[in-house]
């Protein structure tokens, strides 16, 4: 990869990892539904302004609307809810289970086979999450239980969306897919956000983080991602999966003063190892002169 591509992958990891402290700051004042309404309204306006051929959205209205619900509106709201009950670092690690859910869903839906190492990775990854969850629930009881369930449900929906998008949009311009997904979600979440608007006006810090979620973590991140993909390919671009929870934990410690415990570090390492195995990035060594294995989930 060229140096600029490496920089952009690290930048994406930092931006998407930074979404979790932003959610943690803004969600208590806005509420999850209103916050996501603001986030999507801002992102939709920016992406529509940058999309040159808006008419292409009309040819995929219903498939894009389904994707908008499964990939954007519902999981965004679930992670905003999760931010009310768990730390930013934990929420980012729950999000890191997406490739594992994606591999399982692709196995059942698309018929993609799983290698022994990938199955091991899925089990390891969820084991790491279980250790983190056990610690969180011990600290915050019921609020964390519901928040963890919301985060895992959001990650599972991302996994479903990945398989759905591969079936429906394999030949569609990715920028059209991204814009349609965000705009479709905004059509639902903006009215819902207005109905759920808090009686106490959110403060300047909450607004700043809501705007950051829309501009940086959604619109800008999508633009960088979809320009990066054709240059480096999906196999290399997916390395951002490992940077998001790292930055999520670091931003949580630096910005919110969240504790960096050994339990979190060990659990995070297990989750990332499981993710690498589930993605097919770690494989059995090939025999000398033997064929190179090409198993991967493609999730």
C-alpha positions as CSV (number, residue, x, y, z in Angstrom):
1,X,0.0,0.0,0.0
2,X,1.1,3.6,-0.6
3,X,1.8,5.8,2.4
4,X,-1.4,7.8,1.8
5,X,-3.5,4.7,1.8
6,X,-2.0,3.6,5.2
7,X,-2.7,7.1,6.5
8,X,-6.3,7.0,5.4
9,X,-6.8,3.6,7.0
10,X,-5.4,4.8,10.3
11,X,-7.6,8.0,9.9
12,X,-10.7,5.9,9.4
13,X,-9.9,3.8,12.5
14,X,-9.5,7.0,14.5
15,X,-12.7,8.5,13.2
16,X,-14.9,5.5,13.6
17,X,-13.3,4.7,17.0
18,X,-14.0,8.3,18.0
19,X,-17.7,7.8,17.3
20,X,-18.1,5.9,20.6
21,X,-17.0,8.6,23.0
22,X,-19.1,11.1,20.9
23,X,-22.1,8.8,21.4
24,X,-21.3,8.5,25.1
25,X,-21.3,12.3,25.5
26,X,-24.3,13.2,23.3
27,X,-26.7,10.3,23.9
28,X,-27.6,11.1,27.5
29,X,-28.7,14.7,26.5
30,X,-30.4,14.0,23.2
31,X,-31.6,10.5,23.8
32,X,-30.7,7.7,21.3
33,X,-33.5,8.4,18.8
34,X,-33.1,12.2,18.6
35,X,-29.3,11.9,18.4
36,X,-29.4,9.6,15.5
37,X,-32.0,11.8,13.7
38,X,-29.5,14.7,14.0
39,X,-26.6,12.6,12.9
40,X,-28.3,11.2,9.8
41,X,-29.9,14.5,8.8
42,X,-26.4,16.1,8.7
43,X,-24.8,13.2,6.9
44,X,-27.6,12.8,4.4
45,X,-27.4,16.5,3.3
46,X,-23.6,16.3,2.9
47,X,-23.7,13.0,0.9
48,X,-26.5,14.2,-1.3
49,X,-24.6,17.4,-2.1
50,X,-21.6,15.3,-3.2
51,X,-23.4,12.6,-5.2
52,X,-23.3,13.6,-8.8
53,X,-26.0,11.3,-10.3
54,X,-28.8,11.4,-7.7
55,X,-31.2,9.8,-10.2
56,X,-29.5,6.5,-9.7
57,X,-30.9,6.3,-6.2
58,X,-34.4,6.0,-7.7
59,X,-33.7,2.8,-9.5
60,X,-32.9,1.1,-6.2
61,X,-35.4,2.7,-3.8
62,X,-36.8,-0.3,-2.0
63,X,-33.6,-2.4,-1.7
64,X,-31.8,0.8,-0.5
65,X,-34.6,1.4,2.0
66,X,-34.2,-2.1,3.4
67,X,-30.5,-1.6,3.7
68,X,-31.1,1.8,5.3
69,X,-33.0,0.2,8.1
70,X,-30.8,-2.8,8.7
71,X,-27.4,-1.2,8.1
72,X,-28.0,2.4,9.4
73,X,-31.1,3.5,11.2
74,X,-31.6,0.5,13.6
75,X,-27.9,-0.3,14.4
76,X,-27.0,3.4,14.8
77,X,-29.8,3.8,17.3
78,X,-28.9,0.6,19.1
79,X,-25.3,1.7,19.6
80,X,-26.5,5.1,20.8
81,X,-28.6,3.3,23.4
82,X,-25.7,1.1,24.3
83,X,-23.7,4.2,25.0
84,X,-26.0,5.0,27.9
85,X,-25.0,1.9,29.7
86,X,-21.4,0.8,28.8
87,X,-18.1,2.6,28.3
88,X,-17.0,3.9,24.9
89,X,-14.3,1.2,24.8
90,X,-16.7,-1.6,25.5
91,X,-19.1,-0.3,22.9
92,X,-16.3,-0.3,20.3
93,X,-15.5,-3.9,21.2
94,X,-19.1,-4.9,20.8
95,X,-19.0,-3.3,17.3
96,X,-15.9,-5.4,16.6
97,X,-18.0,-8.5,16.6
98,X,-19.5,-7.5,13.3
99,X,-17.1,-9.6,11.1
100,X,-17.9,-12.6,13.3
101,X,-21.6,-12.2,12.9
102,X,-21.0,-11.5,9.2
103,X,-19.2,-14.8,8.8
104,X,-21.9,-16.8,10.5
105,X,-24.7,-15.1,8.5
106,X,-22.8,-15.6,5.2
107,X,-22.5,-19.3,6.0
108,X,-26.2,-19.7,6.5
109,X,-27.5,-17.2,3.9
110,X,-24.9,-17.2,1.1
111,X,-23.6,-20.7,1.6
112,X,-20.0,-19.6,2.2
113,X,-18.0,-22.3,3.9
114,X,-16.2,-21.7,7.2
115,X,-12.8,-23.2,7.9
116,X,-11.9,-24.7,11.2
117,X,-9.8,-21.6,12.1
118,X,-12.7,-19.3,11.3
119,X,-15.0,-21.3,13.5
120,X,-12.3,-21.1,16.2
121,X,-12.0,-17.4,15.7
122,X,-15.8,-16.9,16.1
123,X,-15.8,-18.8,19.3
124,X,-12.7,-17.0,20.6
125,X,-14.1,-13.6,19.7
126,X,-17.4,-14.2,21.5
127,X,-15.5,-15.6,24.4
128,X,-13.5,-12.4,24.7
129,X,-16.7,-10.4,24.5
130,X,-18.3,-12.6,27.2
131,X,-15.4,-11.8,29.6
132,X,-15.7,-8.1,29.0
133,X,-19.5,-8.2,29.3
134,X,-19.2,-10.2,32.6
135,X,-17.0,-7.4,34.0
136,X,-19.3,-4.6,32.8
137,X,-22.4,-6.2,34.2
138,X,-20.7,-6.7,37.5
139,X,-20.0,-3.0,37.5
140,X,-23.3,-1.5,36.3
141,X,-25.8,-4.4,36.6
142,X,-29.1,-4.1,34.6
143,X,-28.2,-0.9,32.6
144,X,-25.1,-2.7,31.2
145,X,-27.0,-5.9,30.4
146,X,-29.5,-4.1,28.2
147,X,-26.7,-1.9,26.7
148,X,-24.6,-5.0,25.8
149,X,-27.6,-6.7,24.3
150,X,-28.3,-3.6,22.1
151,X,-24.7,-3.4,21.0
152,X,-24.6,-7.1,20.0
153,X,-27.9,-6.7,18.2
154,X,-26.5,-3.7,16.3
155,X,-23.4,-5.7,15.3
156,X,-25.5,-8.6,14.2
157,X,-27.6,-6.3,12.0
158,X,-24.4,-5.0,10.4
159,X,-23.5,-8.6,9.6
160,X,-26.9,-9.2,8.0
161,X,-26.6,-6.0,6.0
162,X,-23.2,-7.1,4.7
163,X,-24.7,-10.3,3.1
164,X,-27.8,-8.4,1.9
165,X,-25.7,-5.7,0.2
166,X,-23.6,-8.4,-1.5
167,X,-26.7,-10.0,-3.0
168,X,-28.5,-6.7,-3.9
169,X,-25.8,-4.2,-4.8
170,X,-22.8,-6.1,-6.2
171,X,-22.7,-4.0,-9.4
172,X,-24.0,-0.7,-7.9
173,X,-21.7,2.2,-7.3
174,X,-20.7,2.0,-3.6
175,X,-21.2,5.8,-3.2
176,X,-24.8,5.4,-4.4
177,X,-25.3,2.6,-1.9
178,X,-23.8,4.6,1.0
179,X,-25.9,7.7,0.1
180,X,-29.1,5.8,-0.3
181,X,-28.6,3.9,3.0
182,X,-28.0,7.2,4.9
183,X,-30.8,9.1,3.2
184,X,-33.3,6.3,3.6
185,X,-32.5,6.0,7.3
186,X,-32.7,9.8,7.7
187,X,-36.3,9.8,6.2
188,X,-37.3,7.5,9.1
189,X,-35.1,8.8,11.9
190,X,-35.5,12.5,11.5
191,X,-39.3,12.5,12.1
192,X,-38.8,9.9,14.9
193,X,-36.1,12.2,16.4
194,X,-38.4,15.2,16.4
195,X,-41.1,13.2,18.2
196,X,-38.5,12.0,20.8
197,X,-36.9,15.4,21.2
198,X,-35.8,16.0,24.8
199,X,-37.7,18.5,26.9
200,X,-34.4,19.9,28.2
201,X,-32.4,21.4,25.4
202,X,-29.0,19.6,24.7
203,X,-26.0,21.7,25.6
204,X,-23.2,23.0,23.3
205,X,-21.0,20.0,24.0
206,X,-23.7,17.5,23.2
207,X,-24.5,19.5,20.0
208,X,-20.8,19.6,19.0
209,X,-20.5,15.8,19.3
210,X,-23.8,15.2,17.4
211,X,-22.4,17.3,14.6
212,X,-19.2,15.4,14.7
213,X,-21.0,12.2,14.4
214,X,-22.8,13.4,11.3
215,X,-19.9,15.2,9.6
216,X,-16.9,13.1,10.6
217,X,-18.1,9.7,11.6
218,X,-20.7,9.3,8.8
219,X,-20.3,11.6,5.8
220,X,-16.5,12.0,5.8
221,X,-15.8,8.5,6.8
222,X,-18.0,7.1,4.0
223,X,-16.3,9.3,1.5
224,X,-12.8,8.2,2.6
225,X,-13.9,4.5,2.8
226,X,-15.4,4.3,-0.7
227,X,-12.5,6.1,-2.3
228,X,-10.0,3.8,-0.5
229,X,-11.7,0.5,-1.4
230,X,-10.9,0.5,-5.2
231,X,-7.3,1.5,-4.5
232,X,-6.3,-1.0,-1.9
233,X,-9.0,-3.7,-2.2
234,X,-11.4,-5.1,0.4
235,X,-8.8,-7.5,1.9
236,X,-6.5,-4.7,2.9
237,X,-9.1,-2.1,3.7
238,X,-10.7,-4.5,6.2
239,X,-7.7,-4.0,8.5
240,X,-9.6,-0.9,9.8
241,X,-11.7,-3.4,11.7
242,X,-8.8,-3.8,14.1
243,X,-8.1,-0.1,14.5
244,X,-11.6,0.9,15.4
245,X,-11.8,-0.8,18.9
246,X,-8.2,0.2,19.6
247,X,-9.0,3.9,19.0
248,X,-12.4,3.4,20.7
249,X,-10.6,2.3,23.9
250,X,-7.9,5.0,23.6
251,X,-10.4,7.8,22.9
252,X,-12.5,6.6,25.9
253,X,-9.4,6.8,28.2
254,X,-8.1,10.1,26.8
255,X,-11.4,12.0,26.4
256,X,-13.7,10.5,29.0
257,X,-11.1,9.2,31.6
258,X,-12.4,5.7,31.3
259,X,-10.4,3.1,33.2
260,X,-8.0,0.9,31.2
261,X,-8.2,-2.4,33.1
262,X,-6.4,-5.7,32.5
263,X,-9.7,-7.4,31.9
264,X,-10.5,-5.0,29.1
265,X,-7.0,-5.3,27.5
266,X,-7.1,-9.1,27.6
267,X,-10.7,-9.3,26.4
268,X,-9.8,-6.9,23.6
269,X,-6.8,-8.9,22.5
270,X,-9.0,-12.1,22.4
271,X,-11.7,-10.3,20.4
272,X,-9.2,-9.0,17.9
273,X,-7.6,-12.4,17.5
274,X,-11.0,-14.0,17.0
275,X,-11.8,-11.3,14.4
276,X,-8.6,-12.0,12.5
277,X,-9.4,-15.7,12.4
278,X,-13.0,-15.1,11.4
279,X,-11.9,-12.9,8.5
280,X,-9.6,-15.6,7.3
281,X,-6.5,-13.3,7.8
282,X,-4.8,-16.0,9.9
283,X,-4.4,-19.4,8.3
284,X,-2.6,-22.7,8.8
285,X,0.9,-22.6,7.3
286,X,1.0,-24.2,3.8
287,X,3.2,-27.2,3.3
288,X,6.5,-26.5,1.4
289,X,5.7,-26.5,-2.3
290,X,2.0,-27.0,-1.5
291,X,-0.9,-24.9,-2.6
292,X,-1.8,-21.7,-0.8
293,X,-5.1,-21.8,1.0
294,X,-7.6,-19.2,-0.2
295,X,-10.4,-19.7,2.4
296,X,-12.0,-16.5,3.6
297,X,-15.4,-15.3,4.7
298,X,-15.7,-12.3,2.4
299,X,-17.7,-10.7,5.1
